[in-house]
Amino acid sequence: MTDRLETCLERLRTRLGQVPSVQVEGQARAVLFFSFTDGTRRATTVTASGDTVEEAWQAGVERIAASGRAVRWLRLDWVDAVERRTWGELKAALRTIKRNYFRLGVSLDPGFEHAFLETEINANAMLYGGNRNPAAVLNEKNFRIYAEKRHRLADLTFGDDDPVWLFTTRGAFVGDDLAVHELSGAGLDSGRRTMGALQPEDAAQLVRSGSAYLATQVLDDGRFHYGWHPCFDRPIRAYNTLRHASTVYAMLEAWEVTRDEDLEQAISRALAYLTGELIRIAPLPSEEKAAFLVDVGDEIKLGGNAVAILALLKHHALTGTAESLALAEQLGAGILHMQDPDNGSFSHVLAYSSLNEKERFRIIYYDGEAAFALMRLYEATGDERWLSAVEKAFAYFIDQEHWKAHDHWLSYAVNELTRYRPEERYFRFGLDNFRTHLGFVLERITTFPTLLELMTAAESMVARLRADPERRHLLDGIDLTRFYQALDFRAHYLLNGHFWPELAMFFARPEKIAGSFFIRHHAFRIRIDDVEHYLSGLAAYRRYLLARDGEDAAAHRPPVEKNQRHWTAADVEKATGGEWLRRPEADWSTSGLCTYLPAFRDGDMIALRPPDGQRGVSERHIPRLANRAAAYIGSDPVQLEDTGAPALLVSDVEAAILDLGEYARRKMAGKVVAVTGSAGKTSTVAMLAHAMEGYGAVGTTRHNANLPHGIAWNLASIPWDVPHIALELAIGRMAQNSRLTRPDVAIFTNILPAHLEYHRDLATIARRKSAIFQGMRPGGVAVLNREMAEWARVHMAARSRGLRVINYGRAAGCEVRLAGYDASSRVAEACIGGRSVAFALGAAGEHMALNALAVLAALWALGRDLEPALSRLATFVPLEGRGREFEADIEGRRVLVLDEAYNANPGSMEAALALLGTKTGAARRIAVLGEMAELGPDAGSYHTQLAAAVARQPIDRVYALGPLYDEFWSNLPEKIRGARPSSLEKLRSCLLSDLKTGDAILFKGSHSTAIHQLVSDIETTEERN
């Protein structure tokens, strides 16, 4: 073993304390992957597992030593979550995942004898079906080739029913610097080193490494190696002279940062080839000499001339070379020849050498490139013809609403134009170019490096507006906090497109590609223009970071958020992009939004339903809301005319509701806990909100609004300074629900047969509900019921998003464990993070005690002192239809009513029956059961199985309504059969005639069965008495 290998192993060994033991098929194992390479060839990966971490470590070290391979880079991965699937399930899941974005490892057996890291899978194109297939897909050929090489597996099959184990990992890496780099296990960041907020030197280093790669790609004659498919080190045979020129420009931007000699020499070769071979002089009809960059097929592209100008002018600015400036002006003359002198538009493609028009429009990039290049010519020469041409072009761009393309080149161009022509119309164009695009910048799954260029160019213009008192008003309606958040996010996200050595090592030629940048969804393609855009964006971001700490720092730093509780007129405008037709007074504010009249509170904004819309308050209610509504929001100016209150015009009311909710969430200072599950979620939210009141004001779900527009309405109506928010999220459109709420903690109560008519089976329910994690940031917390069905699937979904998992339940391994529950006293005993506590609970039943555990786990995750919550749990009163208990007098007979009538599924039904069984002091325990709806084709079987649940409890009498109870009824002992009436009215009659003083009666059924009406009737009778 070499000294270097010993050093690498010694340093990685310090991370073994982080390695967990994972449960696979009932057996606890520690599973390690060791990957190593000398840099010249694809990494060798060996897997080692054992009953202990030490056992696995020793086995792995022995295998590395036995390989005899030289080790320059060494990576250690360890498994931290496992889920069993079938190949059929995996193939179906791949169809929903963007190609090359499958981020889990795959094992062919539970012992991990034949397992593959995610990085191995993607670097060997094992789930890649070509660029015509947008989704991931099993590539059986590539899978077999690598499986044979890695594990010597022959005749590998992929039968749909064959099991497969998916897993997540965390890890550490030691490279050339011999430092230990922690590897993220968090979702889209997984597999690369963790980094904090980027600093100027970080950006400079990325520019340095990316430009060093480009320098190696310039051949002796000045041409580039155009690109590579790194999985198998295959060259991209095409060539594009426009991209040659734009890459030279990016290299010059990088050289301005690095002043590297090798880079300078490579630039000189590439620039000489550009000027000597690719640019040609041609006389114009006016006999003026113009220059054109000629591309493949003798095409003259407008964008080609533009980027050649940018490269030459950058070279002139850095070196003072006069020849570069002169040639740039000739290229500019070529662009002017391509402009329509009447309307300012450009012809995009000409034929060389005739200069005949070949294509009027090809791609919007060309327009922005041309305008940007001409602005740079004006800056270099002061010649007004260049500026005049740009103004003509922008008149056309504005008329054609080019800002809707959100193009980075237009962002560069308008930033330059407004320096010399600071006119409002140009500034507004520049602002519109990104105003409605911030959500895309924040959420786009691909690295999309031109988005960083868009944002950095826009920031330069925004900073000038912020520093200009006369024009600062143009930023009204721009959410600057979100703007800077998007800028920083996109810069940091570009780290996922960098070939760090810990990733490059899995590809065919690691040291060749390390330090470069790639496009993941194009099979990790490395093309010169891909690298170019990363470099330009990062160089610009470095300039921004330096400016943020420089003399004009105030204009570049994100605005300091004021402590606000409620909406101002500016907030509403920023959130919706709307226009005030009647602007509120200067001191106007509102505490909330109303989209549903019964939920109106004085002082709310009213979202008016459009004539053809589905959501919002009907305009016919405007007269009754006179002097009570703070403002009206609508998309029809006619609707807004006579409201007598401030009126905001938006393009789409439904979109505005969502925008208001999203904006409010960004403004909230408190922690958001979201709850989902098949049963108990509404009670858990209510209990959570009640417990949270021990720490201050609480925002929570109103009117059970748990779908996107209802969630947005709730968010928009919660004060921004409350310390805690408890929200219920439904399975429908769960990913959108999660992105709206962006929970800090997510509670997952259970997976039970419910709504199976829509969701097919428990696995589907688990997968769809697990989308609650999609809006969470790595480091957030998932609180999971350890005993729920499909726990492994949900756990994997949480871990693959980089979330910390806290398990609660009865099992010994739960961090928050129910140690005991006494039904008579309603006292629960629990162990929370090793601390034993006992607490009283105002709600009855062990299922409520488990809900309380979820509440305490969430508060523990947030670092709260649990004492205030423990004391408040004793005063929690269950909601109507969800565990409420009350006594009633029915014709002189005093009975106890257990109101569980809001809804039902097999799990909640069993919990309710168990609760009834605890009423040992009752004269009789009577169950009144309605059917459970939406259980799909097995609905009858689910009802029949309830007979066993009844038999486990001391229940004296059962009433059942509905044909799904046929077999259930025949399985009940005769002595406990009450009646099976054919209608709700007959059920009411026979039940009331049978009641005796001291009876305890459980009412339980799906809402559609109207069992809840019986409870209402009893309650009404009690109130009359």
N, C-alpha and C positions, 0 to 999 in steps of 0.2 A: 504494500500500500504506500503510495507516494505521500510526501509531506503535505502537498496541497490538498489531497483528498482527506488526509487526517484532520487538517485544519478546517476544511468545509464541514466534515462530519461533527467535529467538536463544537462548532458554532451552531449547527442545526440541532444538535442534541439538547441545547438549552430550551428548545421549544416543545419538548415532549410533554411538559406539564399541561399543555393546551389540548393534548390529544384525548378525546373522549372514547369511552367504550360504547359501541353501538349494538343494538339488539337486531339480529337478523334471524328470522325463523325461530325465535325463542332462545337464541344463543347470543351471549354477549361476547363481542370480539373487538380488538383494536386492529384497524386496517391502515397500513401505510403504503405509499407509492414513492419510490426513489427514481428520479429521472436525472440522467447525467449525459454529458457530451463533451468532446474536446473542441467543439465549435465548428468543425468541418463537416460533420454528418449529423443526421437526425438523431435525437436523443434516444438512448436505451432506457426503457422503463421496466422496473421490476416491482412486483407486489409482494408484500409480506404482511402476514396477519398472525395474531396470537391471542392467547387468553389475557395477556397483559401487554402494555405498551412496550415494556422492556424486551419481552420475548419477540415481538414483531420487529423492533429496532435491530436486535442482534441478527435476526434472520435476513433482514434487508442489507445490513452491512456486509454480511458474508457473501451475499449474491453480487454486490458491487465488486468486492475484492476478487471474486471468482471470475468475473467477466474479463478482467485483464485490460479493460479500456482506460485510456487516459481521461482524466476528469478535469475540465476547466470550469464548467458550470454544474451546480448540483441543486436539485429542487426536491423538496419533501412535501408531499400532500398527505393529508389524513382525512378519512371518511368521518363525517359528522351527522349524516342523516341518510336513511335508506328506505326505499319504498318498493314493494313487489308489484310488478305489472305483468302483462302478457305482451308478446310481440304484436298481437293484434291491437291492443290498447295503445302501445307505443306508436305504431304506424298511424293510427287515427290521430293521435296527439300531434305527430309531426306535421300533419296537414294543416294545422292551425299555427305553426311556428315559422317565422321568416327564416329563409335558408341561412345556414351557418349561425343561427341564433339559438340553437339547442345548447343549453349550458349545463347539462348534467352528465355524470359518468354513467357507464353501463357495465353491469356485471352479468355474465351468463350463468352464474351459479351463486348460491347463498354464501359459499365459503370464500368468494373473491379469488378463486384460483384463476379464473379467466375473466379479468376485468379490464376496462379501458377508461382512462381519464377523459374528461371532456376535451382537453387540449389534444390528446391523441386522436380522438374521433374527428375533430374538425381539421386538424393538420393533415390527416390522411383521407379527407373527403369521403368519409364513411357514411355520412348522411347528406350528401350533396348530389342533386340530380341534374346539374347543369343550369346555365343562366336563363333557360326558358321556363324553368320551374320556380315560381316565387317562394315556394314553401320548402321546408326540410323534407327529405325523403330518404328512405333506406336505400343506399347504394350497395347492393349485395356483392357485386364484384369487388369493390374497394374494401368492403368489410372483410370479405374472405381473405383477400391478399394480406391485409395487415394482421388479421387473426392468425393466419398461418405463420407469419414472420414473428409476431409477438408471443404467441402461445403454442405454436405448432399444432394448431387445430385444423384438421382436414374435414371435408364434407360437412361444413357448418350449415345448419338449416335455420329457417326463420319462421316456423309454423305459428299461425295466429294464436294458438292455445299454449304455446311454449312459454314458460315463465322467464322473466328477465327482471333484474334488480337495478333500479335507478338510484343514484346517490349524489350527494353534494360533498364538497371538500373545502377545507381551508388549508393553508400551507405557508411555507417559507422558502426563500431562495438565497443562495450564495453565488455571487458572480465574480467578475474580475476584481472588484474592490474588496472582496472578502467580507463585506458587511452582510448582515442578515436582513433581508427585505421581507417583511410580512406580506403575504399574498391575500388579497381580498377573497372572501367566499360569498360576496354580496351580489347576487343577480347579474346585471350587465357589466359590473366591474370585476366579476370573478376572474381569478387566474392571473391577475397582474398585481404589482406592488401597490400597497396603499400609500396615498399621498394626501396631505392636507391641502389647504388653500394654496393655489399657485403663487409663487413669488417671482419677481423679475428674473432672478437667476435660474429658477426652474424653467421658465419659458425660454430663456437664452440657451439652456442646455438642450432642450428639445429642438430648438432651431439649429443648434450646433450639430447634433447627431443626424438630424434629417438632411441637412445640407451636405454633411460629410458623405452620406450615402449617395446623394445626387452627384457629388464630385467623382465618385467611383464609377458612375454610369456614363460619363462622357468619354467617348473613344478618342483615339489619337487624331482622327480627322475632324472632330468637333460634333459628330452626331452622337445621339444618346442610345444606350440600350433603352428601348422605348418602355419596356415593362416586363414583369415576370408574374407567372402563376406559381407562388412559392411552395404550394403543397408538394409539387413534384419537380420544381425548378425548371419550368417550361417557359421559354421566352414568348413574349407577345410580338408577333412578326410585323404588325402594322406600323405606320409612321404618320405623324401629323405635324406639319410645320408650325401651325398656330400654337400647339402645345410645346413645341420646341422653344418658340419665342417666349411664351408665358413662363416656362420653367426657368429660362435664363433670367427673367425679371425677378422671380422669386429667389433665385440663387443670389442675385445682387442684393436683394433685401436682407438675405441671411448674412452675406459678407459684410454688410454695414454693421451687423451685430458682432460677428466673430473675427473678422479680418484674418481669416485662416489662409495660409499660403497655398495649400493644395486646392482649396475651393477657388481661390483667385485664378490659378492656372487653368482649372477646369472651365471657369467662366470665360476666360480668354479664348480657349479652343471652341467652345460652343458659340460664342459671339462671332468669332471669325467665320464659322460655318454659316451662321445666320446671315451675316452681311455679304459674304462672298458667294454663297451658293443659293440661298433661299430667297433673298430679296432681289428683285429685278427692276430696272429702270424702264419706263415706257413713256413716250410722249402723249400728252393729252390733246384733244382737239384744239385747245387754245395754244398749242405748241409749248406749254409749260411742261417741264420734266417732272414726272411723278414717280414714286417708287411703290412697288406692290410686293407683299409677301405671297409667293405662289405656292399653293398646296398641291396635294395629290390630285391628279386629274386636271391639272392646269386651272385650278380654281383660285380665284382671288376672293378671300373672305374678308368682309368688313372687320370682323373681330381679329383676324390675323394681322392686318395693318396696325390695328390699335395696340395689341400687346407687343408688337415689335417696337412701336414708338415708346411704350412704357419701359421696355428693356433698354433701349438706346438712351433715353433720357435719364434713367437711373444710373446708367454707366457714365454718362456725361456729368451728372451731379456728383458722383463719387470720385471721378478721375479727372474731370475737366477736359476730356477728349472732344475736340471740336468736330471731328468727323462724325461722331455719334449724333451730335445735335443737327448737323446739316442733313444727314440721312433721315433723321426723324421728321424734319420739316418736309422732305419729299414724300415720305409716307403720309404725312398729314394732308398734303396736296391730293394724294390718292383718295383719302377719305372724303375730302370736299367734293371730289369728282363723283363720289357715290351718294351725295346728298341732293335731294330734290330742293332746288332753291325756293320753290313756292311754299311748300308745306313743312319743310324741315326733316321729312322722313329720309331714311337711308335705304339704298339698295344693298342687300346683304351679300350677294354672290355675283361676281362677274367672271367672264371667261378670259383667260390670258391667251393670246396677247391682243385679241380683238377689242377687249373691254366692253363687249356686249353683255347686257344683263342676263344672268342665268337664273337667278332666284331673287324675287323681291324681298321675301321674308323667309328666314330659316329658323332663327332662335333669338329670343329676346336678349340673351347675353351680349350679342353683337352691338346692339344699340347702346347699352351701358358702357361697354368697352370703348366704343368710339368716342362717346362724350367724355369719358374719363381721360382718354389719351389726348384729346384736343384741349382739355383743361390743363393738362400737364404741359402741353406745348405753349399755351398762353402763359403759364407760370414761368416757363424757361425763356420765352422770347419777348413777351409783352405785345405780340402782334394781335391786334383787335379782331382779325378775321377768324382766328380760332375761337375766341369767346363768342363772337357773333353767331358762328355756326352752332355752337352749343346751345345758345339761347333759342335759335330756331328749332333745334332738335327737341328741346324741352317743351316748347310750345306744343309740339306734336305729341310728345310723351304724356303731357298733362291732358290733352284732349282725348287721347286714347286710353287714359287711366292705366298707364304702364306700371304704376305703383302696386297694382294688384298682383304683379308677378313676384314681388318681394325679392328682387334680384340684388345680389351683392355688388355687381358692377354699377348698377344705377345708384346704389348707396354711396359708393366711392365718388361717382360723378357729381351727385347733387351736393355732397359735402364740399367738394372743390368749388363748384359753381357758386354756392352761397358765401364763400369767402370773398368773392369779387363782385357778386351781384346779390346782396343780402335782401332779396325781395320775399315778401310773405308767401307768394305762390310757390316759390322753390322750396322754402322751408316746409310748407305744408305737404308738398310732394314727398320730401324726405321723411317726414314724420309718418305719413300714411304708408310709406314703404315698409314700415315695421310695426305700426300701431296694433294691427289685428293679427300679427304673426307671432306674438310672444309665446302663446300657448304651444305653437308648433316648435319653436326653438327649445322650449323646456321639455317637450314630450317626445320629440322625434327619436326613434330607437336607433337609427343609424348615426354615425358620427357627423356626417354631412358638414365637412369643414367650411364650406362657403357660408354657412350660417354664422360662423364666428366672424368672417370678413364683413358680412352684412352688419353685424352688431357693432363691431369696433369702428367701422366707418360712420355708422349712425351716432355712436357715442361721441365722436369728435364734434359732430354738428350739434348734438344735444348740449354738450358742455359749453359751446359758444353761446347758445341760447340762454342757458342758465346764468351765464355771466353778463348778459346784456339786458339791462332793465327795460329798454324800449321794446324788446321782442320776447321777453320771458313769458308773456301771456300766451304765446303760441304753444307752450307746453301744457296749458290747461287741458285737461282731458287725457293727458298721458300719464299712465301709472309708472312713474320713474322708479319706484321701489321694485316693481316687477321687472322693469327693463334691465336694471343692473343685476337682479337675480338671474335673469335669463342669460345675460352676457357672461357672468362668472360661471354659471352652470355649463354653458356650451364649451367654454374654454377648458374646463376640467374634464368634460366628457370626451374631449379629443384624446385624452390619455388612453381611452379604450381602442384607439386606432393606431397606437404606437407599437412597433415591434420591439417591446422590451425583451431582453435576452431570455427571461423566464418563459416567454411565449415563443420567441423565434426558435428556441432549442428543439421544438417538436417538428419543425419543418425540414425540408430536404437539405438546405444549405444555411445553417443558422447564422454563422458570422457574416455571410454575404448580405443578409437582410436585416440583421439587428440594427436598430437605430432608425430604420425607415418607417414609413407609415403605409397603412393598407386600408382597403375597403372590404369589410368583412362579408357583406352579402354578395360580393363578386368573387367568392372563393379566396378571400384575403388578397385580392389583386394588389400589386404594387406597380403603379404606372407613374410616369414622371409628373403628369398633371395632378394625380392624386396627391403626391408628396408636395407638389407646388402649393396647393391650396392650404394644406396643413401649415406649411412654413409661413405663407403670407398672413394667415390668421393669427398664428402664434407670435410672429414678429410684431404685428399690430397690437396684440393683447399685451405684449411686453411694454410697448410704448404707453399704452393706457395705464398699466400698473405703475410705471415710472411717473407719469403725469399725476396719478392719484396721490403720490407722495411728494410732488413737486410744489412749485410756487403757486400754481393755480389749483391746488388740491381740492378746494371746496367745490369747484365746478365739475370735478370728476368723481367725487365720492358719492355713494348712494345717499339720498336725502335721509336725514334723521327723522324717524317716525315720531309723530306727536302721539301722546297718550290720549286716545279718543275712546269714547263709549259708543258713539252713534254716527250715523251717516251725515255728511255735509253735502251740499249741492255739487261740489267738485268731485267728491267720492262717487256719487251716482253717475256723473258724467264720465268719469274715468272708467268705471266698471262696465258701462254699457256701450260706450262710444256714441251715446245719444246726444241730442241737441235740445237745450231748454227752449221751448217756444214761449213759455212764461217763466222767467227765472225767479227763483225764490229770493226772499230778503237775505241780506248778507249774513245774518245770524241764524238762518234756518237750519234745522236738523230734524232727523226722524229716527225713531228707534227701531223701525221694522218695515216689513213688506207684507202686503196681503194679496194672495192669489185666489182665496177661497173665502167667500163672504162670512160664513159662520165663525171664521177664525179672526175676523177683523178686530183690531184694537185701536182705540182713538190715537191719532197721530201716525198711523201707518201710511206708507206709500201704497197706492192701489195699482196693480197691474191690470189693465183693461183687456178683456178678451176681444180679439179682432173679430170682425163679422164672420170670417170663415175659420176661426181658431177654436182650439179645444181647451185652452187653459187661460185663467184670468177671471176677473169679475165682470159680469155683464154691465154694459153701459146704462141699462135701465135702472140700476141701483144708484146711479150718481146723485139724483135728488135727495135720497134718504141719507146720503153720506155728507151732505153739505156742511161745511165748517168743521168736519171731523177728520177728513183725510189730509195728510200732509202734502201729498202731490199725487198726480196721476201719470202713469207711464203707458204709452200706447203707440201703435204703429200707423194709426189712421188719424191724420190731422183733424178731420171732421169730428171724430169722437172727442178730441181734446179741446174743442173750441169753447164749450160752455160749462166747463167743470168748475170754474170759479176758484181754482187752486193752481199752484205751479204745475206745469205740464211739460213732460219730457217726451220727445219724439224719438223712437227707435225703429230700426228696420225690421226687427222680429221680436215680438213680445216674449215668446217662449225662450228664445236664445238669451234675451235680456234677463229673464229670471235666473237662468243658469249662471250668467255672467255676474249677477249680483251676489249669488251664493258663493261663487268662487272667490270673488273679491273680498267678501266678508271673512271667508276662511283665512285668507292671507293676512288680514288685519288682526286676527284674533291672537291675543297674547297667551291664552290659556292652553291647557292640554286637552286634546280630543281623544276620547275613548269610544270606539265604535263596537257595536255588538251585533253578531249574527248567529244563526243556528236554526235548527228545525223546530225547536220548542224552547220556550222560556226566555226568548230574547226581549220581548216587551217587558216582562216582569223584571228581568235583569237590568234593563235600562232604567226602569222606575226605581229599583232598589239602589242602583249605582248613583242615580241623581240624588236620591234621599241621603245616602251615605256621604256624598260629596258636599252636601250642604253644611257638614261639619267643618269645612275649610273655607266657606264663603259662598258667594252666589254661584249658581249653576245654570248653564244653558242646556236644554234637552229637547228631544223630539216631541212635537205637539201633533195631536190628531193622527197619530200613527203614520205620519208621512215619511215613508222609508224608501221611496223611489226618487230618481234624480231631481225632478222639479219640486217635489215635496221636501227633499233634503235641502235643496238650494233655498227654498222659501224659509225653512227653519234657520239655516245658517244666516240668512240675511236679516233675521229678526232677533238674533241673539246679541246682546251687548258685547263689544269687542274686548272689554277688560275683565270678563269673568274668568276666574282661575281654572274652571273645569267645564267641559262640555261632554255630555253623554248622548250618543246618537244611535238609533236603530237603523240598520242597513238590510234591505231585503235582497233576496237572491236575484230578482229581476234587474238586469243591467248593473250587476254588482261592480264590474270594473269601473264604470262611470261613477257609481256611488262612492267608491273608494277614492277615486281621483278628486272628487269634489270635497270629501271630508278630510283626506290626507291624515288618517288617524296616527296618533302617537302610540296608542295601544289598541289592539283588536282582540275582543273576546269572542271565542268560538264555543258556543254552549254544547252543541251536539249535532249529529247527523242522524236523522230518523226518516222513516217512510212518510213523506209529505209531498203533496203536489207532484206525485209520480206521473200523472197524466201529462205533465209538461216536461219533466226531467228524467223520466225513464227508470233510473235506478239510483241506489245510494252513491255509487261511484260518481255518477254525473252530478248529483247534488253536491257532493264534496268538492268536485272540481270547480263547479260554478260558484259556490259560496267562497271557495278559497281565493277567488278574485278580490276579496276584501283586502288582501295583502298588496295588491298592485299599486295602490296609491301611497304606500308606506315607504319611508326612507330606510336604507340599511341602518341597523342599530335600534329600530323600533322594536316593540315587544308584541308577540302573539301569545295570548293566554288561551290554552287549549285544554278541553276536557279530555283527560288521558284515557277515559273509558269509552269514549264515543266511537261509533263505527267509523271506519275509514280514517282513523287517527293518523296512520302512516302517510296517507296521501296528503292530508292537510298539513302535517308536520313538514313534509318535503316541500310543499308549496311555500310555507313560511321561511324555511331555511334557505330556499333558493332565492329569496328576496333579501337575504342577509339579515333576517330578523332574529332577535333573541327569543327563545321559546320558554315559557313558564307553563308547566303542566299542573293542573289541579284535579282533584278527585279523591278516591278512596285508596288507590294503589300506593304501595310502600315507596315507590320511586318518585312520587309527586313532590315538587318543591312546596306546593300548597296542598296539604292533605287533610281530609276530613277524618279525624280519629274517632269520633263518636257523635251520636245525635240522640237526644232523649225527646221522644214525641210529646210526652205529657207536659214537660216544662219548656219545650222548644229551646233547649240549650244545646249548642253545638260545641264540640271540642275540635280544635284544629292545630296543625303544626305548620307554621309559615316561615320558610327559610330557616328552619331549625328552632324556631321559637314556639312554645306551646301557649295557646290562648283558648279561653272559653268565652262564649258570648251568647246572649239571648237574642232570639229572632222573633220579630213581630208576626211573621208569616209562618204558617204551619206546613210541615212536611219536609222529608229529607231532601226532596228535589229543590225546595227553597233554600235549604242549608247549602246545597251545592252551588246554587246561584250566588249565595252570599260569599262562598269561597272565591268564585270568579271575580266578584267585586273587590274583595280584599287583595286578590292577586294583582289586579290592575293598579290599585292604589300603592301596593308594595313596589310594583314595577316603576311607578312614578316617584318613588322615594319618599312617600308620605308617612308621617307618624300614624299608626293605625288606630290609636285610641279614640279619636273623634268618630271614626267610621264605626268602630265596634259598638260604641254607645248608641249611635243612631240606628243601627240595625234592629235594635230592640223596639223601636217605635215605627218601624216600616209597616204600612198597611197595604196588603195586596190590592191590585186593581180589580175593578168590576169585571167578572167573567174570567179572572185569572188568579184564583186562589182566595178570593174574598170569602169571609165567613160572617154570617150574621144570624141572630135568632129571630124567629117570626112566630106570630100567633095566628093560627089558622082555625077559625071556628072554635076557639077555646083550647086548641091543642098547641103546646109550645114545642117548636122543633128547631134544630140547628141546620142551616142551609150552607152547603159547601158549593160556592159558585165558581165552577170551572167551565162555564158554558160558552166562552167566547169562541173557542175552536178546539180541534182535536186531531191527533195523529196517534199511531200505536204507542209511541214513547210517552207522550203526555197523558194518554189514557191510562197507561200502567202506573204512572206516578200518581195520578189522581185516585186511582183505586187503592193504592198503598196508603195515601193520606186518609181515605175513608176508613181503612182498616185500623188506623191508630185511634179512632174514636171509641175506645173501649168502654167509656162511661155511658154511651148512648143506649137507649132502650133497644133500638134496632139500627142497623147500618144499611141504608137503602141506596142503591145505585140506579140513577135514571140516565139511560144512555141513548144518545142519538148517533146516527151513523158518522163515520169518518169519511170525508169527501176527498176526491182527487188522489186516490191510491192506485189508479191504473187497473190493469187486468187482474191483478192479484188481490183486489179489494176484499173479496169474500174471504180469502184465506186470512188476511190480516184481522178481520172481524172475528173469525172463528178462533184464532189464537188467543183472543182476550178471555176466553173461558178459563184457560189455565191461569191467567193473571187474577181473575176473580177467585179461583179456587185457593190461591195462595193467601188470601186475605179473609178475615172473619166477617164476611158480608152476609147479611141476613135476607136480603131481598133485591131482586133486579127487575127493572123495567127496561124494555128495549124497543126502539122505534125504527122500523125500516127493514126491507127485505134482505139486506146484507147480513142481518143477524140470524138467518135461518139455521145454519149449522151451529153457530154459537149457542143458540137457544137449546138445541137438542143435546148439546154437551154439558149444559148446566144441570146440577142436581135439581130434582123436582121441587125439593123443599124450599129452594130460594127463588124459584120462578115467581115473579109477581104477575106481570101481564105483558102482552105484545099487541097493544092496540094498533089500529090501522091508520090513525091520524093523531095529530098533535092535540086536537080538542078531546078525543077519547082518552088519550094519555093523561091529560089534565084531570078529567073526570074520575078515572079509576084511581089515580094516584091520591087525589085529595080525599076520596072516600076511604082510603086505606090508612091514612096517616094516624099516628098515635103520639101522645105527648112523650117527649124525650127522644124521638127519632132524630137521627142524623141523615141528611139526604144530600147525596152528591148529584149534581147536574153537570153532565159532560157530553159534548157533541160538537161537530163542526158547525160553524155559524149558519150555514145553509139549511141545517135541520131545524132551526128556530127554537132549539131547546132553551135558549136564553130568554125567550118570551115567557116561559113558565116561571123563571126566576123573577122576571119583572112583575108578573101577576102577583106572586107571593109578596114581593116587596111593596107593591101598591096596596095590597090588602092590609099589610102590617102598618103602613102609613095611615090608612083610614081608621084603623083601630086606635 
